[in-house]
Every structure is written in structure tokens, then in C-alpha cells.
Amino acid sequence: MKIGTTALVKGPCFANMDILGTVDPKNVYYIMSANFQNFQKRPEFKKIFDVLGDGIFNADFDLWKNQRKIAKTLIIHHTFHNFLVKTSCDMVKKGLVPVLKFMAKEGRVVRYWLPLCRS
């Protein structure tokens, strides 16, 4: 089920749980900042993603706030920004552009998200 930029996704089959995902900026802010305490992870989630430890993806409440502060400090640093720009440009130049050139030469239609999802 999808409403705008928010969707209920059946997923992952090994987890037997559905995931509500959103990319709507207002919803993301509401969930991640304004009302984070109302969206705690359930035990099933923590069990499935235990391999991630107590990092930002598994943390709740005060631990999450601390993780978020640390992540924000790293993300706004100019070195991270430079790395992100270089990595993104390299991925486009070495990955996306050659695929699109080949597909254009062959006269094929490309679903734009497929090349972008490959690492």
C-alpha cells in the first residue's frame, strides 16, 4: 500500500514483519526528531538487526540522541562532504554513465533506479 511518498512494504521474508517507509520530509522530521520517543523499536526488530549492535539504527531514546549527535558531527565535517562528493562522482562516471551509454547505443529502455541501486 502506498500513499504519496509513504508506503507499507512487506518485508524481509525471513523477518515476518512489515515495514512502513517514508521519504516525505515532514514525516521523516516527525518520526526522527519531533516525536522519536513514540517510535521505539520493537523486540522483533532488535533481534533481527542485532548484528548492527547499539548503533544509530538500533538505538532508542537517550542512546539514539547520543548516536545522532555523533553522526551529525561526522556528517557536517568538510572531509566527509569531500569524500561523499568524490565517491558519488566516481560512481556516476565509472558505473552509471557507461551503463547508460551502452543502453543508448543498443536502443534499450532503462528503469532509472536499477543502475543506481547497484554497488
Buried (B, 14 or more C-beta within 10 A) or exposed (E): EEEEEBEEEEEEEEEEEEEEEBEEEEBEEBBEEEEBEEEEBEEEBBEBBEEEEEEBEBBBEEEBBEBBEEEEEEEEEEEEEEEEEEEEEEBEEEBBEEBBEEEEEEEEEEEEEEBEEEE
